[in-house]
Amino acid sequence: MTTVEIRIQNMYAQLNNTEKMVADYILKDIENIFRYPLAKLADQSGTSQGAWVRFCKTIGFDGMKDLKKSIFAELNGVISEGENSSPQLQFTDIKEHSTYISMAENVCFSSIQAIESTLKLFDETMLAKIVDVMIGAKSIRIFGVGASGLVADDFYYKLLRIGYNATYTHDTHISLTYASTMTGDDVAIFFSNTGETREIIDALDIARKKEAVTIAVTRYGKSHLALSSDYVLFTSSPEIYKRSGAMSSRIAQLILTDILFTAIANRDYNNVESRLEGSYLATHNGSDSE
């Protein structure tokens, strides 16, 4: 799956009706982009040339030329891989699995696809900026609820291991207190797959008023969280049914936090090394004798 298809799937619900017609046409056979001129593409999709250009900009490209360049580069890469490409994920709901093996395969494949598609959205320049502000922060306040709260909790413990001044709580009232006591020297990092979770948006708005640096880890798209944060790390996951719960989206967030943590530890290694060793010894003391 190309980056263009990943962006389309993640932003589909946010597209207007005309943009969805363009999206449906591309998702049906993406290689048509190179078979026909723009006028023909517009005619076959039942839209206009202007609609195609606007669509390209909506999903993050400068225009048709930029979009085609991205697709061409990735399709050539997929072709060169041949038979080594990843298995195709079947978008089926929980109740539609007839065997346990099909259920297991779909769960595993969805996690694999979430990791691979999130990596395609990875922005190295953005990560470098986030690492710099987090290393220099007076404190790091972490926010997340529900399944995203599990990811936030994991990231909180990782930062504690390397001696960073981090805070996190599952209690939303205390979270709002954390946000209200921030300053311009602090960093707030928000986890939300949809980017529209009310509790997270409330904390974000307070943190922004306090002039704290804000970082979002969220699904690709133009959500409130993505548009309102200073820095954004985008995830992608193939979940399409609410009943299925936060499975692959949680995996995608965990992958990004592992990358972020590794990058911080790498950049701040002189300070981090002794802290990692100390925390390891403290939590494994006497374990060899058990």
C-alpha positions as CSV (number, residue, x, y, z in Angstrom):
1,M,0.0,0.0,0.0
2,T,1.4,3.4,-1.0
3,T,1.6,6.5,1.2
4,V,-1.2,8.1,-0.9
5,E,-3.5,5.2,-0.2
6,I,-2.7,5.3,3.5
7,R,-3.4,9.0,3.6
8,I,-6.7,8.5,1.8
9,Q,-7.9,5.8,4.1
10,N,-7.0,7.8,7.2
11,M,-8.6,11.0,6.0
12,Y,-11.6,9.5,4.1
13,A,-14.2,10.4,6.7
14,Q,-13.0,14.0,6.6
15,L,-13.3,14.4,2.8
16,N,-16.3,16.1,1.2
17,N,-18.5,14.2,-1.2
18,T,-16.6,15.3,-4.3
19,E,-13.2,14.4,-2.7
20,K,-14.6,11.0,-1.8
21,M,-15.4,10.4,-5.4
22,V,-11.8,11.1,-6.3
23,A,-10.6,8.9,-3.4
24,D,-12.8,6.0,-4.5
25,Y,-11.5,6.2,-8.0
26,I,-7.9,6.2,-6.9
27,L,-8.4,3.3,-4.4
28,K,-10.1,1.2,-7.0
29,D,-7.0,1.2,-9.3
30,I,-4.3,3.6,-8.3
31,E,-2.3,3.0,-11.5
32,N,-5.0,4.8,-13.6
33,I,-3.2,7.9,-12.4
34,F,-0.5,7.2,-15.0
35,R,-2.8,5.8,-17.7
36,Y,-4.9,8.9,-18.3
37,P,-4.5,12.7,-18.4
38,L,-6.1,14.8,-15.7
39,A,-9.2,15.7,-17.9
40,K,-9.9,11.9,-18.5
41,L,-9.4,11.2,-14.8
42,A,-11.9,13.9,-13.9
43,D,-14.4,12.6,-16.4
44,Q,-14.1,8.9,-15.3
45,S,-14.5,9.8,-11.6
46,G,-17.5,12.1,-12.3
47,T,-15.7,15.1,-10.9
48,S,-13.6,18.1,-12.3
49,Q,-10.0,18.8,-12.8
50,G,-10.1,21.4,-10.1
51,A,-11.6,18.8,-7.7
52,W,-8.6,16.6,-8.3
53,V,-6.1,19.4,-7.6
54,R,-8.0,20.3,-4.4
55,F,-8.1,16.7,-3.4
56,C,-4.3,16.4,-3.7
57,K,-3.8,19.4,-1.5
58,T,-6.3,18.1,1.1
59,I,-4.3,14.9,1.6
60,G,-1.0,16.8,1.9
61,F,0.4,17.2,-1.6
62,D,1.2,20.3,-3.6
63,G,-0.8,19.1,-6.6
64,M,-1.2,16.3,-9.1
65,K,2.5,16.4,-10.1
66,D,3.6,15.9,-6.5
67,L,1.0,13.2,-5.9
68,K,2.0,11.3,-9.1
69,K,5.7,11.6,-8.1
70,S,5.1,10.0,-4.8
71,I,3.0,7.1,-6.2
72,F,5.5,6.4,-9.0
73,A,8.4,6.1,-6.6
74,E,6.5,3.8,-4.3
75,L,5.0,1.6,-7.0
76,N,8.5,1.0,-8.5
77,G,9.7,0.0,-5.1
78,V,6.9,-2.4,-4.6
79,I,7.5,-4.0,-8.1
80,S,11.2,-4.5,-7.3
81,E,10.3,-6.4,-4.1
82,G,8.4,-9.1,-6.1
83,E,7.2,-11.9,-4.0
84,N,8.6,-10.6,-0.8
85,S,5.7,-8.1,-0.3
86,S,3.6,-8.4,2.9
87,P,0.4,-10.5,2.9
88,Q,-2.8,-8.7,2.0
89,L,-5.0,-7.8,5.0
90,Q,-8.7,-8.7,4.8
91,F,-10.9,-5.9,6.3
92,T,-13.4,-8.1,8.1
93,D,-15.2,-7.6,11.4
94,I,-14.8,-9.8,14.5
95,K,-17.9,-11.9,13.9
96,E,-17.0,-12.7,10.2
97,H,-14.1,-15.0,11.0
98,S,-15.0,-18.7,10.6
99,T,-11.9,-20.1,12.1
100,Y,-9.4,-19.2,14.9
101,I,-6.5,-19.3,12.4
102,S,-8.3,-16.7,10.2
103,M,-8.9,-14.6,13.3
104,A,-5.2,-14.8,14.3
105,E,-4.0,-14.1,10.8
106,N,-6.1,-10.9,10.5
107,V,-5.1,-9.6,13.9
108,C,-1.4,-10.2,13.1
109,F,-1.6,-8.8,9.6
110,S,-3.5,-5.7,10.8
111,S,-0.7,-5.0,13.3
112,I,2.0,-5.6,10.6
113,Q,0.2,-3.2,8.2
114,A,-0.2,-0.6,11.0
115,I,3.6,-0.7,11.6
116,E,4.4,-0.5,7.9
117,S,2.0,2.2,7.0
118,T,3.0,4.3,10.0
119,L,6.6,4.0,8.9
120,K,5.7,5.4,5.5
121,L,4.3,8.5,7.2
122,F,7.4,8.9,9.3
123,D,8.8,12.4,9.3
124,E,12.5,12.4,10.3
125,T,12.7,16.2,10.4
126,M,9.7,16.4,12.7
127,L,11.1,13.8,15.0
128,A,14.4,15.6,15.3
129,K,12.6,18.8,16.4
130,I,10.5,16.9,18.9
131,V,13.5,15.2,20.4
132,D,15.2,18.6,20.9
133,V,12.3,20.2,22.7
134,M,11.7,17.2,24.9
135,I,15.4,17.0,26.0
136,G,15.4,20.7,26.8
137,A,12.0,20.7,28.6
138,K,11.7,21.5,32.3
139,S,8.9,18.9,32.5
140,I,7.0,16.6,30.2
141,R,3.3,16.2,30.8
142,I,1.7,13.2,29.1
143,F,-2.0,12.9,28.2
144,G,-4.1,10.0,27.0
145,V,-7.3,8.2,27.8
146,G,-8.7,4.8,27.0
147,A,-6.5,2.7,24.8
148,S,-4.3,5.7,24.1
149,G,-3.9,6.0,27.8
150,L,-2.2,2.6,27.8
151,V,0.3,4.0,25.3
152,A,0.7,7.2,27.4
153,D,1.3,5.1,30.5
154,D,4.0,3.0,28.7
155,F,5.8,6.2,27.5
156,Y,5.6,7.7,31.0
157,Y,7.4,4.7,32.5
158,K,10.1,4.8,29.8
159,L,10.8,8.4,30.5
160,L,11.0,7.7,34.3
161,R,13.7,5.0,33.6
162,I,16.0,7.7,32.1
163,G,15.4,10.2,34.8
164,Y,13.1,12.7,32.9
165,N,10.7,14.8,34.8
166,A,7.5,13.3,33.4
167,T,4.0,13.1,34.7
168,Y,0.9,11.0,33.7
169,T,-2.4,10.0,35.3
170,H,-5.5,8.2,34.1
171,D,-7.6,10.6,36.2
172,T,-8.9,13.3,33.8
173,H,-9.4,15.9,36.5
174,I,-5.8,15.6,37.6
175,S,-4.8,15.7,33.9
176,L,-6.5,19.1,33.6
177,T,-4.6,20.2,36.7
178,Y,-1.3,19.1,35.1
179,A,-2.2,21.1,32.0
180,S,-3.2,24.2,34.0
181,T,0.1,24.4,35.9
182,M,2.3,24.2,32.8
183,T,4.6,27.0,31.6
184,G,6.4,27.8,28.4
185,D,9.4,25.7,29.6
186,D,7.2,22.5,29.7
187,V,6.2,20.1,27.0
188,A,2.8,18.4,26.7
189,I,2.4,15.3,24.6
190,F,-1.1,14.1,23.7
191,F,-2.1,10.6,22.5
192,S,-5.4,10.2,20.6
193,N,-6.1,8.0,17.6
194,T,-9.0,10.2,16.3
195,G,-7.5,13.5,17.4
196,E,-11.0,14.5,18.6
197,T,-11.2,12.9,22.1
198,R,-12.9,15.5,24.3
199,E,-10.7,15.0,27.4
200,I,-7.6,15.4,25.3
201,I,-8.8,18.5,23.4
202,D,-9.7,20.1,26.8
203,A,-6.2,19.5,28.1
204,L,-4.6,20.7,24.8
205,D,-6.5,23.9,24.9
206,I,-5.4,24.6,28.5
207,A,-1.8,23.8,27.7
208,R,-1.8,26.1,24.7
209,K,-3.1,29.0,26.9
210,K,-0.2,28.3,29.2
211,E,2.2,28.6,26.2
212,A,3.5,25.1,26.7
213,V,5.0,23.3,23.7
214,T,2.4,20.8,22.4
215,I,3.1,17.5,20.6
216,A,0.4,15.2,19.1
217,V,0.6,11.5,18.4
218,T,-2.5,10.8,16.3
219,R,-3.9,9.3,13.1
220,Y,-3.0,11.1,9.9
221,G,-5.6,13.7,9.0
222,K,-6.8,17.2,9.8
223,S,-8.1,16.5,13.3
224,H,-8.4,19.2,16.0
225,L,-5.4,17.7,17.8
226,A,-3.2,17.6,14.6
227,L,-4.1,21.1,13.5
228,S,-3.7,22.7,17.0
229,S,-0.4,21.1,18.1
230,D,3.0,22.6,17.6
231,Y,4.4,19.2,16.4
232,V,2.7,16.1,15.1
233,L,3.7,12.4,14.7
234,F,1.2,10.6,12.5
235,T,0.1,7.0,12.8
236,S,-1.9,4.9,10.4
237,S,-3.9,1.7,11.1
238,P,-6.4,-0.4,9.1
239,E,-9.2,-0.4,11.7
240,I,-12.5,0.3,10.1
241,Y,-15.1,-1.1,12.6
242,K,-15.7,0.4,16.0
243,R,-16.7,-3.0,17.5
244,S,-13.2,-4.3,16.8
245,G,-11.7,-1.9,19.4
246,A,-8.3,-0.2,19.4
247,M,-6.0,-3.0,18.2
248,S,-3.8,-1.9,15.4
249,S,-4.1,1.8,16.3
250,R,-2.6,1.0,19.7
251,I,0.3,-0.9,18.0
252,A,0.9,2.1,15.7
253,Q,1.1,4.5,18.7
254,L,3.4,2.2,20.6
255,I,5.8,1.9,17.7
256,L,6.0,5.7,17.4
257,T,6.7,6.1,21.2
258,D,9.4,3.4,21.0
259,I,11.0,5.3,18.1
260,L,10.7,8.6,20.0
261,F,12.1,7.1,23.2
262,T,15.0,5.5,21.4
263,A,15.8,8.8,19.6
264,I,15.8,10.7,22.9
265,A,18.0,8.1,24.6
266,N,20.4,8.2,21.6
267,R,20.7,12.0,21.6
268,D,21.0,12.3,25.4
269,Y,23.1,9.1,25.8
270,N,25.7,10.6,28.1
271,N,23.1,11.4,30.7
272,V,20.8,8.5,29.9
273,E,23.3,5.6,30.1
274,S,23.9,5.7,33.9
275,R,20.2,6.2,34.6
276,L,19.2,3.1,32.5
277,E,21.8,1.1,34.3
278,G,20.7,2.3,37.7
279,S,17.0,1.6,37.0
280,Y,17.8,-1.8,35.7
281,L,19.8,-2.8,38.8
282,A,17.1,-1.4,41.1
283,T,14.3,-3.5,39.4
284,H,16.4,-6.7,39.0
285,N,18.1,-6.8,42.4
286,G,18.2,-10.4,43.6
287,S,16.3,-11.7,40.5
288,D,19.2,-14.1,39.7
289,S,18.8,-15.9,43.0
290,E,15.1,-16.6,42.5
